[in-house]
């Protein structure tokens, strides 16, 4: 019997692929995609600059007919030494900034000028005022911070000054900086004991009464005075000086360092420590000089009459005898009648008299202007 052959013509096919499913397959596909993206990015990062340079060079040299702009630094073209440079009759000067002179230090001879605070309300106004002073040859610009009306023209932080700050104030630090930038020395001016706005605690009182003493009847315009015997009053003026120094003023003019002209038993100064008027002013000045030694220079302003004749305002003492080494004399107007029978002295006579009394530096002020004569 013949043996039956196997049927091998039909092959069973399976559509299911065991290698297209499962976690391993997808991990391989994602990993391959990441590697391809990273390779493309790396090739672009390396090739792109050169390609952009080539395109830029093609655009400017071939299409636009202009010099190429490359991201690579260009070599500096040095002049050909074989060709002499072209000389001109009027070579251009380098445009250098103009040097601003530094303000001179110390009490050097020069001119002084009192500034009007109403013209210093903005940085531009300060700069213009400083430039005007420089153009006039002014050495010292005087800035009134507290005047003999009692007003303080800046925002002082001294507690006793709170009630005396004027409605309109300025920025002394900015003014000082503007003056110094133009080579003008900024000088603060502070009125001391002549202060009609003084508080009850610092003022002269009526003896036996709890009222502030006035130098005239109230209806006649009588005014209060600060008490030169009060340590608190002396410290208050010192604190104002300190503020001026902190704001950039290396010199401070003190006016009104004096007593009222009147001497009366109605005046109550409190404890006088056994000192007369001259001795007390000398003590006050010594306190300020010690406190501000090496910090700023103090200059004392007095009226002309107090320099040439004994006056009750200074306790009949000469300014130099009180320790006023740096003195500014407020000169009288030509038609002004002098008080206390003061003699009219020539400038040389006046300066000689003051130096004999111990004054080292003298300034003469006529109104808003004057001169430091050394």
KEBAZA-190684 format. One line per field, with one value per residue (C-alpha): residue number from 1; residue in three letters; x, y negated, z negated. Coordinates in nm, 3 decimals. Last residue first. Layout:
BEGIN
i <- c(NUM; ...)
aa <- c(ALA; ...)
east <- c(X; ...)
north <- c(Y; ...)
up <- c(Z; ...)
This chain:
BEGIN
i <- c(374; 373; 372; 371; 370; 369; 368; 367; 366; 365; 364; 363; 362; 361; 360; 359; 358; 357; 356; 355; 354; 353; 352; 351; 350; 349; 348; 347; 346; 345; 344; 343; 342; 341; 340; 339; 338; 337; 336; 335; 334; 333; 332; 331; 330; 329; 328; 327; 326; 325; 324; 323; 322; 321; 320; 319; 318; 317; 316; 315; 314; 313; 312; 311; 310; 309; 308; 307; 306; 305; 304; 303; 302; 301; 300; 299; 298; 297; 296; 295; 294; 293; 292; 291; 290; 289; 288; 287; 286; 285; 284; 283; 282; 281; 280; 279; 278; 277; 276; 275; 274; 273; 272; 271; 270; 269; 268; 267; 266; 265; 264; 263; 262; 261; 260; 259; 258; 257; 256; 255; 254; 253; 252; 251; 250; 249; 248; 247; 246; 245; 244; 243; 242; 241; 240; 239; 238; 237; 236; 235; 234; 233; 232; 231; 230; 229; 228; 227; 226; 225; 224; 223; 222; 221; 220; 219; 218; 217; 216; 215; 214; 213; 212; 211; 210; 209; 208; 207; 206; 205; 204; 203; 202; 201; 200; 199; 198; 197; 196; 195; 194; 193; 192; 191; 190; 189; 188; 187; 186; 185; 184; 183; 182; 181; 180; 179; 178; 177; 176; 175; 174; 173; 172; 171; 170; 169; 168; 167; 166; 165; 164; 163; 162; 161; 160; 159; 158; 157; 156; 155; 154; 153; 152; 151; 150; 149; 148; 147; 146; 145; 144; 143; 142; 141; 140; 139; 138; 137; 136; 135; 134; 133; 132; 131; 130; 129; 128; 127; 126; 125; 124; 123; 122; 121; 120; 119; 118; 117; 116; 115; 114; 113; 112; 111; 110; 109; 108; 107; 106; 105; 104; 103; 102; 101; 100; 99; 98; 97; 96; 95; 94; 93; 92; 91; 90; 89; 88; 87; 86; 85; 84; 83; 82; 81; 80; 79; 78; 77; 76; 75; 74; 73; 72; 71; 70; 69; 68; 67; 66; 65; 64; 63; 62; 61; 60; 59; 58; 57; 56; 55; 54; 53; 52; 51; 50; 49; 48; 47; 46; 45; 44; 43; 42; 41; 40; 39; 38; 37; 36; 35; 34; 33; 32; 31; 30; 29; 28; 27; 26; 25; 24; 23; 22; 21; 20; 19; 18; 17; 16; 15; 14; 13; 12; 11; 10; 9; 8; 7; 6; 5; 4; 3; 2; 1)
aa <- c(UNK; UNK; UNK; UNK; UNK; UNK; UNK; UNK; UNK; UNK; UNK; UNK; UNK; UNK; UNK; UNK; UNK; UNK; UNK; UNK; UNK; UNK; UNK; UNK; UNK; UNK; UNK; UNK; UNK; UNK; UNK; UNK; UNK; UNK; UNK; UNK; UNK; UNK; UNK; UNK; UNK; UNK; UNK; UNK; UNK; UNK; UNK; UNK; UNK; UNK; UNK; UNK; UNK; UNK; UNK; UNK; UNK; UNK; UNK; UNK; UNK; UNK; UNK; UNK; UNK; UNK; UNK; UNK; UNK; UNK; UNK; UNK; UNK; UNK; UNK; UNK; UNK; UNK; UNK; UNK; UNK; UNK; UNK; UNK; UNK; UNK; UNK; UNK; UNK; UNK; UNK; UNK; UNK; UNK; UNK; UNK; UNK; UNK; UNK; UNK; UNK; UNK; UNK; UNK; UNK; UNK; UNK; UNK; UNK; UNK; UNK; UNK; UNK; UNK; UNK; UNK; UNK; UNK; UNK; UNK; UNK; UNK; UNK; UNK; UNK; UNK; UNK; UNK; UNK; UNK; UNK; UNK; UNK; UNK; UNK; UNK; UNK; UNK; UNK; UNK; UNK; UNK; UNK; UNK; UNK; UNK; UNK; UNK; UNK; UNK; UNK; UNK; UNK; UNK; UNK; UNK; UNK; UNK; UNK; UNK; UNK; UNK; UNK; UNK; UNK; UNK; UNK; UNK; UNK; UNK; UNK; UNK; UNK; UNK; UNK; UNK; UNK; UNK; UNK; UNK; UNK; UNK; UNK; UNK; UNK; UNK; UNK; UNK; UNK; UNK; UNK; UNK; UNK; UNK; UNK; UNK; UNK; UNK; UNK; UNK; UNK; UNK; UNK; UNK; UNK; UNK; UNK; UNK; UNK; UNK; UNK; UNK; UNK; UNK; UNK; UNK; UNK; UNK; UNK; UNK; UNK; UNK; UNK; UNK; UNK; UNK; UNK; UNK; UNK; UNK; UNK; UNK; UNK; UNK; UNK; UNK; UNK; UNK; UNK; UNK; UNK; UNK; UNK; UNK; UNK; UNK; UNK; UNK; UNK; UNK; UNK; UNK; UNK; UNK; UNK; UNK; UNK; UNK; UNK; UNK; UNK; UNK; UNK; UNK; UNK; UNK; UNK; UNK; UNK; UNK; UNK; UNK; UNK; UNK; UNK; UNK; UNK; UNK; UNK; UNK; UNK; UNK; UNK; UNK; UNK; UNK; UNK; UNK; UNK; UNK; UNK; UNK; UNK; UNK; UNK; UNK; UNK; UNK; UNK; UNK; UNK; UNK; UNK; UNK; UNK; UNK; UNK; UNK; UNK; UNK; UNK; UNK; UNK; UNK; UNK; UNK; UNK; UNK; UNK; UNK; UNK; UNK; UNK; UNK; UNK; UNK; UNK; UNK; UNK; UNK; UNK; UNK; UNK; UNK; UNK; UNK; UNK; UNK; UNK; UNK; UNK; UNK; UNK; UNK; UNK; UNK; UNK; UNK; UNK; UNK; UNK; UNK; UNK; UNK; UNK; UNK; UNK; UNK; UNK; UNK; UNK; UNK; UNK; UNK; UNK; UNK; UNK; UNK; UNK; UNK; UNK; UNK; UNK; UNK)
east <- c(4.228; 4.044; 3.724; 3.507; 3.143; 2.804; 2.444; 2.441; 2.799; 2.996; 3.354; 3.536; 3.819; 4.031; 4.256; 4.076; 4.284; 4.204; 4.503; 4.373; 4.044; 4.208; 4.433; 4.134; 3.939; 4.228; 4.295; 3.927; 3.899; 3.725; 3.400; 3.364; 3.074; 2.863; 2.661; 2.480; 2.595; 2.361; 2.336; 2.394; 2.685; 2.531; 2.682; 2.924; 2.826; 3.164; 3.239; 3.483; 3.691; 3.873; 3.562; 3.697; 3.522; 3.830; 3.830; 3.477; 3.567; 3.392; 3.125; 2.898; 2.864; 2.517; 2.607; 2.842; 3.195; 3.303; 3.478; 3.382; 3.032; 2.947; 3.025; 2.758; 2.866; 2.896; 3.081; 3.256; 3.274; 3.490; 3.375; 3.455; 3.814; 3.697; 3.318; 3.237; 3.527; 3.444; 3.077; 3.143; 3.407; 3.157; 2.904; 3.166; 3.280; 2.918; 2.875; 3.190; 3.083; 2.735; 2.844; 2.906; 2.806; 2.654; 2.375; 2.095; 1.767; 1.799; 1.512; 1.491; 1.281; 1.595; 1.681; 1.970; 1.846; 2.073; 1.962; 2.244; 2.472; 2.557; 2.305; 2.487; 2.667; 2.838; 2.901; 3.184; 3.237; 2.880; 2.804; 2.466; 2.624; 2.795; 2.463; 2.298; 2.578; 2.532; 2.163; 2.256; 2.496; 2.221; 2.008; 2.299; 2.343; 1.969; 1.971; 2.268; 2.058; 2.266; 2.244; 1.861; 1.682; 1.509; 1.145; 1.033; 0.856; 0.672; 0.542; 0.210; 0.406; 0.608; 0.978; 1.258; 1.005; 1.040; 0.839; 0.582; 0.567; 0.638; 0.881; 1.140; 1.011; 1.146; 1.438; 1.384; 1.479; 1.185; 0.929; 1.012; 1.207; 1.018; 1.165; 1.522; 1.831; 2.018; 2.167; 2.103; 2.248; 2.426; 2.565; 2.870; 2.917; 3.262; 3.233; 3.429; 3.135; 3.069; 3.102; 2.809; 2.585; 2.681; 2.601; 2.265; 2.179; 2.264; 2.066; 1.741; 1.496; 1.190; 0.862; 0.626; 0.914; 1.031; 1.015; 0.768; 0.974; 1.310; 1.320; 1.301; 1.607; 1.505; 1.536; 1.335; 1.497; 1.437; 1.436; 1.248; 1.346; 1.321; 1.697; 1.756; 1.798; 1.937; 2.071; 2.312; 2.629; 2.826; 3.199; 3.462; 3.263; 3.444; 3.135; 3.126; 3.151; 2.858; 2.653; 2.743; 2.626; 2.298; 2.246; 2.315; 2.079; 1.804; 1.838; 1.828; 1.504; 1.384; 1.708; 1.597; 1.367; 1.663; 1.841; 2.214; 2.444; 2.771; 3.128; 3.445; 3.795; 4.080; 4.130; 3.955; 4.052; 4.006; 3.983; 3.696; 3.806; 3.807; 3.578; 3.774; 3.621; 3.559; 3.804; 3.709; 4.048; 4.179; 4.138; 4.449; 4.437; 4.701; 4.644; 4.891; 4.819; 4.996; 5.307; 5.256; 5.516; 5.387; 5.057; 4.805; 4.682; 4.348; 4.214; 4.113; 3.742; 3.583; 3.374; 2.998; 3.045; 2.913; 3.029; 3.106; 2.832; 2.737; 2.373; 2.334; 2.688; 2.883; 2.604; 2.368; 2.632; 2.823; 2.504; 2.420; 2.770; 2.767; 2.426; 2.551; 2.861; 2.649; 2.394; 2.638; 2.731; 2.393; 2.208; 2.417; 2.354; 1.979; 1.954; 2.148; 1.930; 1.613; 1.743; 1.848; 1.509; 1.329; 1.544; 1.466; 1.094; 1.103; 1.313; 1.091; 0.790; 0.918; 1.029; 0.684; 0.498; 0.379; 0.535; 0.773; 0.518; 0.371; 0.019; -0.071; -0.001; 0.022; -0.066; 0.118; -0.061; 0.129; 0.293; 0.036; 0.215; 0.240; 0.046; 0.250; 0.140; 0.000)
north <- c(-13.735; -14.005; -13.812; -14.039; -14.138; -14.100; -14.076; -14.402; -14.520; -14.237; -14.266; -13.940; -13.909; -13.606; -13.597; -13.812; -13.847; -14.199; -14.347; -14.183; -14.365; -14.707; -14.648; -14.538; -14.849; -15.089; -14.935; -14.956; -15.321; -15.390; -15.574; -15.605; -15.452; -15.693; -15.407; -15.358; -15.463; -15.660; -15.490; -15.700; -15.495; -15.167; -15.001; -14.705; -14.367; -14.240; -13.872; -13.736; -13.421; -13.412; -13.504; -13.395; -13.655; -13.879; -13.882; -14.023; -14.312; -14.315; -14.561; -14.265; -14.174; -14.330; -14.590; -14.752; -14.888; -15.074; -14.982; -14.620; -14.624; -14.920; -14.721; -14.463; -14.108; -13.788; -13.495; -13.236; -12.869; -12.629; -12.267; -11.925; -11.961; -12.146; -12.141; -12.060; -12.257; -12.568; -12.542; -12.517; -12.793; -13.022; -12.965; -13.031; -13.355; -13.462; -13.392; -13.582; -13.885; -13.891; -13.852; -13.512; -13.404; -13.079; -13.284; -13.056; -13.180; -13.455; -13.666; -14.013; -14.265; -14.399; -14.550; -14.568; -14.640; -14.577; -14.217; -13.968; -13.843; -13.565; -13.707; -13.575; -13.243; -13.177; -12.808; -12.667; -12.308; -12.286; -11.942; -11.848; -11.688; -12.018; -12.203; -11.944; -11.983; -12.360; -12.310; -12.078; -12.339; -12.600; -12.364; -12.285; -12.656; -12.688; -12.383; -12.523; -12.837; -13.143; -13.277; -13.290; -13.314; -13.644; -13.739; -14.040; -14.370; -14.505; -14.830; -14.673; -14.404; -14.664; -14.631; -14.376; -14.114; -13.877; -13.557; -13.524; -13.309; -13.603; -13.671; -13.819; -13.835; -13.549; -13.495; -13.203; -12.835; -12.670; -12.921; -12.843; -13.081; -13.237; -13.588; -13.449; -13.665; -13.398; -13.219; -13.305; -13.042; -13.106; -12.805; -12.851; -12.664; -12.712; -12.784; -12.565; -12.496; -12.146; -12.288; -12.520; -12.241; -12.010; -12.277; -12.347; -11.975; -11.940; -12.255; -12.128; -12.418; -12.501; -12.684; -12.692; -12.784; -12.554; -12.728; -12.504; -12.187; -12.343; -12.229; -11.864; -11.886; -11.707; -12.018; -12.035; -12.341; -12.715; -12.771; -13.085; -13.285; -13.630; -13.652; -13.394; -13.017; -12.829; -13.131; -13.007; -13.214; -13.132; -13.186; -13.239; -13.453; -13.523; -13.657; -13.364; -13.123; -13.290; -13.267; -12.897; -12.828; -13.009; -12.815; -12.483; -12.560; -12.670; -12.344; -12.141; -12.318; -12.577; -12.773; -13.118; -13.179; -13.099; -13.416; -13.358; -13.580; -13.654; -13.645; -13.746; -13.616; -13.587; -13.231; -13.102; -12.738; -12.516; -12.630; -12.485; -12.234; -12.368; -12.195; -12.052; -12.102; -11.773; -11.692; -11.726; -11.650; -11.940; -11.912; -11.997; -12.333; -12.347; -11.988; -11.704; -11.397; -11.093; -10.967; -10.654; -10.381; -10.329; -10.206; -10.279; -9.983; -9.822; -9.659; -9.301; -9.235; -9.041; -8.742; -8.791; -8.906; -9.203; -9.194; -9.513; -9.619; -9.505; -9.448; -9.114; -8.982; -9.128; -9.216; -8.922; -8.653; -8.759; -8.747; -8.400; -8.270; -8.423; -8.267; -7.925; -7.954; -8.051; -7.769; -7.476; -7.411; -7.483; -7.317; -6.999; -6.991; -7.047; -6.773; -6.529; -6.607; -6.552; -6.215; -6.099; -6.189; -5.997; -5.686; -5.691; -5.719; -5.421; -5.202; -5.269; -5.188; -4.846; -4.749; -4.818; -4.574; -4.555; -4.557; -4.257; -3.971; -4.044; -3.892; -3.826; -3.455; -3.254; -2.887; -2.732; -2.524; -2.338; -2.101; -1.821; -1.505; -1.213; -0.893; -0.570; -0.333; 0.000)
up <- c(-5.558; -5.367; -5.316; -5.107; -5.094; -4.938; -5.060; -5.253; -5.296; -5.452; -5.580; -5.652; -5.903; -5.996; -6.304; -6.563; -6.881; -7.004; -6.820; -6.508; -6.546; -6.582; -6.279; -6.073; -6.167; -6.104; -5.762; -5.669; -5.766; -6.092; -6.161; -6.536; -6.724; -6.925; -7.073; -6.744; -6.397; -6.172; -5.834; -5.521; -5.385; -5.497; -5.803; -5.783; -5.920; -6.036; -5.986; -6.242; -6.272; -6.606; -6.805; -7.144; -7.359; -7.367; -6.987; -6.976; -7.213; -7.550; -7.668; -7.761; -7.395; -7.354; -7.617; -7.368; -7.398; -7.080; -6.755; -6.692; -6.841; -6.617; -6.303; -6.372; -6.461; -6.262; -6.415; -6.195; -6.296; -6.096; -6.068; -6.213; -6.339; -6.648; -6.636; -7.000; -7.143; -6.943; -7.034; -7.409; -7.395; -7.224; -7.502; -7.771; -7.607; -7.580; -7.952; -8.054; -7.851; -8.002; -8.362; -8.516; -8.870; -8.743; -8.578; -8.703; -8.560; -8.301; -8.439; -8.285; -8.479; -8.647; -8.311; -8.067; -7.715; -7.416; -7.405; -7.452; -7.178; -6.935; -6.687; -6.382; -6.354; -6.020; -5.951; -5.742; -5.625; -5.500; -5.357; -5.505; -5.814; -5.893; -5.872; -6.096; -6.351; -6.352; -6.425; -6.713; -6.851; -6.847; -7.056; -7.291; -7.367; -7.431; -7.660; -7.854; -7.918; -8.004; -7.645; -7.684; -7.351; -7.293; -7.244; -7.042; -7.103; -6.802; -6.949; -7.054; -7.241; -7.432; -7.372; -7.415; -7.519; -7.819; -7.799; -8.073; -8.388; -8.618; -8.904; -8.669; -8.313; -8.107; -7.868; -7.630; -7.604; -7.784; -7.656; -7.294; -7.072; -6.783; -6.825; -6.791; -6.847; -7.042; -6.742; -6.379; -6.145; -5.814; -5.625; -5.399; -5.070; -4.912; -4.540; -4.295; -4.063; -4.200; -4.553; -4.492; -4.359; -4.649; -4.908; -4.744; -4.738; -5.108; -5.190; -5.035; -5.058; -5.268; -5.225; -5.523; -5.754; -6.032; -6.372; -6.558; -6.500; -6.584; -6.948; -6.833; -6.602; -6.282; -6.067; -5.748; -5.594; -5.609; -5.986; -6.089; -6.396; -6.239; -6.294; -6.023; -6.018; -5.717; -5.528; -5.253; -5.208; -4.890; -4.941; -4.669; -4.427; -4.099; -3.926; -3.681; -3.977; -4.147; -3.828; -3.789; -4.144; -4.085; -3.761; -3.930; -4.217; -3.976; -3.780; -4.101; -4.201; -4.456; -4.485; -4.364; -4.663; -4.889; -4.785; -4.820; -5.027; -4.847; -4.970; -4.785; -4.843; -5.088; -5.219; -5.528; -5.479; -5.177; -4.819; -4.623; -4.357; -4.006; -3.756; -3.465; -3.124; -2.952; -2.671; -2.305; -2.150; -1.941; -1.563; -1.366; -1.189; -0.916; -0.818; -0.771; -0.558; -0.697; -0.514; -0.299; -0.354; -0.706; -0.570; -0.846; -1.048; -0.967; -1.281; -1.219; -1.229; -1.512; -1.391; -1.376; -1.024; -0.836; -0.476; -0.291; -0.050; 0.305; 0.204; 0.390; 0.407; 0.118; -0.124; -0.064; -0.008; -0.320; -0.524; -0.389; -0.461; -0.807; -0.873; -0.761; -0.976; -1.276; -1.206; -1.174; -1.533; -1.696; -1.409; -1.442; -1.817; -1.775; -1.512; -1.734; -2.036; -1.832; -1.703; -2.051; -2.194; -1.920; -1.974; -2.345; -2.277; -2.035; -2.263; -2.563; -2.348; -2.249; -2.596; -2.744; -2.519; -2.163; -1.823; -1.870; -1.903; -1.568; -1.517; -1.158; -1.180; -0.861; -0.824; -0.541; -0.284; -0.032; -0.279; -0.262; -0.383; -0.147; -0.201; -0.175; 0.103; 0.000)
